[in-house]
Amino acid sequence: MEEIKINMIERPELKKTILIEGLPGIGLVGKLAGDHLKDELKAVKFAELTSTYLPPQVSIQDDGTVKLVNMEMYYWKGKENDIILLLGDFQGLTPESQYYIADRILDFGKDYDLRRLYTLGGLGTGAITHTPRVFGAATSKNLVSELEEYGIVFKGGGAIFGASGLLLGLSIPRKIEAVCLMGETHGQIIDAKSAEAVLQILTKILGVEVNMNELKKKARQTEDQINKMSQMIDTHRKSVERQQELLDENPFYIR
């Protein structure tokens, strides 16, 4: 078996193509955003990437049949730019495999007039927020200047791991413009609210209209999770404060 194989289902003719990566990561932000974009655009699957670098398993589908773990590529034809969506349930298992897969994907994109790349992910802060910001990183200062007007926060420091980072880094020697959009998220929940924030900005950049209703429903579930976490944290804080008050009143108080 080939280490990385791309099976073609269809060979579309695409122009001025934009590649959007929405693989699993922190809070599943990128995957939720990518999957929703695919569903709303009714993008067409045209290729599957299978690899010995992906987990050694099959996925059981709704009808009881199985399929080999893979990454899937979908296309959508726009007025100005065509779009390729890179989606899937897994990333490479090892650091080396992440490099090999990212490199192969960019080579694949060259065959379809790839002009720009957006990777989507979450920025884990460990904090709870009800209005997640979208942070960004880009391969050039010109891109930063161009995209700041959309409300994306660009600031130095930190690192981007996995496909979302490597696709950017490996785009530089290929002279492909690349940007990572990261939704602010706690990091320990599946965060549709953060995915919605990322997708709202991405669709503005792309100039496409997408119905957000289904994602908003999931975002409300995220909001409920956040509220419950906030209540638990608040209850714990009050308990700690009360214990401290008792200790201050009576240094020999034993709980």
N, C-alpha and C positions, 0 to 999 in steps of 0.2 A: 504493500500500500504506500502511495506517495505521502510524504510528511505533510504537505499542504496541497490540496487539490480543489480547484474551482470547477464545479459542474455547471455548465451553461444550460438554462432552460429556454432562453430566448436571447437573441442578439439584437437589441434595439440600437437605433442610430440616435446618439445623444449629442447635444451641443452645449458649449460653455457650461459644463457640468459642475454642480456643487455636490460634494459628498458630505453627508451628515451621519455621524456615528452616534448610536444610542444603545450601547451595551451596558450590562449590569455594573453597578459601582455603588458608591456611598448613597444610601437612602433609595437606591434604584431610581434616582432622579432622571438620569439619561435614558434609561430603558423605558420608563413611563412616558417621557416626552417623545421619544422616537417612535414607540409603538402607537401612540395616539396620532402622531403626524401621519404615519403610514395608513392608519384606518380612515382618517378624515380625507386624505388626498386620494384614497383608493389606489394607492401605489401598487404596481404589478411586480411580483417576484420574477426575477430573471436569472438569478445565479445563487448557488449554495457553495459555501466553503466548508470542506471537511478536513480534518487534520488529526494526526496522532498527537498533536500538542494540546488538543481539547480533552476534557474528561472522558475516560473510557467507559461510556455508558450510552444507553439509548433513552429517548423520552417517550413515555406512553401518551398517545394522543386521545382525544375525546371518544373516538370510535373504537378504542381498544387496540389499535395497531401501534407499531413503534416506528420511530425514525432515529437515525444516527444523529448524535449531537452535532450541531453545525452553526455557522453564521449564515445569515441570509441577506441578499442584496435585492432591493426593490428600486424601481425607477418611476418617475413621474415627469411628464413633459410640461414645461411652463412656457410663457410667452418670451421671456428674456433668457432664462436659464432652465436647464433640465436638472433634476435632482436624483441622486442615488442615496438610498438609505441603507446603512449597514446596521443590522439588528441581530439579536440572538440572545440566548439564555446564559452563555458562559464566555469567559475570556480564556486566554492561554494559561496553562497550569504553572509554568515556570517563567522566570525573567527572560531566559533565552527565547522561549517560545513566543513571548509577547513581541519581541523584536522581529522574529521571522514572520509572524502573521501580519504585523503592521506593515512591514516592508512589502509583503506580497500584495496587500490591499492597495497600497499606493501605486505599485506597478500596474495592477488591474485598472485603477482609476485613470492612468495615463492613456489607456486604450479608448477611453470615453471622454476625451477632451476635458480632463479635470482642471478647473480653474481655481476653485477655493474649497476649503475643508472646514467644517464646524464639528467639533466634538462636544458632547453634552455630558454633564456629570453633576455631582453634588460636592459642596464644600462643607465638610463636617466641622461644626464649631463646638459641639457639646452643649450648646445653649438653645433655649426654646425661643422661637420667634414666630409671630403671627403674620408678619409681612416680610417674607424672605427677599433679600436682595439677590441680584445676579452679578457674580464676579467674573472677570475675564482675564485671559492671557492670550497673547498673539505673537506671531512670528516677526512682526515689524512695527516700528513706531507709527508708520502711516496707518496701519490697521487699527492701532489703539486710538489714534486721533479720529479716524472715521467712525468708530463704533461707540465712542464715549457719549455721543449725542443721543444714544438710545437708552441711556441710564445705566449702562454697564459700569461696574466699579473695577478699575484697573489699579492694582497696587502691587508692589514688589514683595518678595518673600514667599516661602513655602515651596511645595513641589506638587506635581500632578503625576499620579501613578497610573500604570496600566495603559490601555489603548488610548484613552483620552489625552495622555501626555505624550506617548511615543509617536502617535500619528503627527502631532505638531512638530516634535523634534526632527523626525525623519523627513518632514516636508521641506525643511529649510534648504538642504543641499539640492533638492529637486526644484527649488524656486516656486513652490506652490504656497499661496497664501493660506494660512491656517489660524483658526481661533478656537479656544476652548471657552465654553459658557458653563459656569458652575452655579447652581442654585444653592443658596444658604440653607443648611439643614442641620438638625441636631446630630444626625449620624446613626441613631439607633432605632429609627422608625422608617417604614416605607413611606416616602414623603411626596405625595401627589401634589401638595400645595406648592412645594418648591419646583416640581416639574412643570406646573402650570406657569409659574413666574418665568422660567427659562423659555418655555414655548411661546409665551406672549411676546417676548423680545425677539426670539428667532423669527417668528412669522412676520414681524414688522420689518426686520432686516431683509427678509426674502421677498416681501411684498405679496404674500399669499394670505388668503382668508381661511381660517380654520375654525370650525365650531368647537367650542371648549366645554360644552355642556357635560359630556361624560367625564371629562377630566375634572371639572368643577365638583361633580358628585363625589369623586374619589378624594378631592381636596378637602371637602367638608368632613369626610371620614378622618383625614389627617388632622383637621382642626379639632375634632372630638378627642383624638388621641393626645394632642398637644394640651388641650384643656385638662384632661385627666392627669397628665404628667405634671402640669402646673399645680393642680390641686394637691397632688401627693407631695410635691416639693414644698409647697406652702405649709401643709400639715406638719411635715417633718421639721421645717424651720421653726414653726411655732412651738413644737414639742421641745426642740433643743433650747429655744429661748426660755421656755418655762422652767426647764431643768436648771438652766444657768441662774434664773431668778431665785429658785429654791436654794441653790448652793450659796448665792450671795447673802440670802437671808439667814441661812444656817450652814456654816462651813462644815458641820459634821453630819449634814443630811446625807443619808445613803439611800440610793434609789432601790 
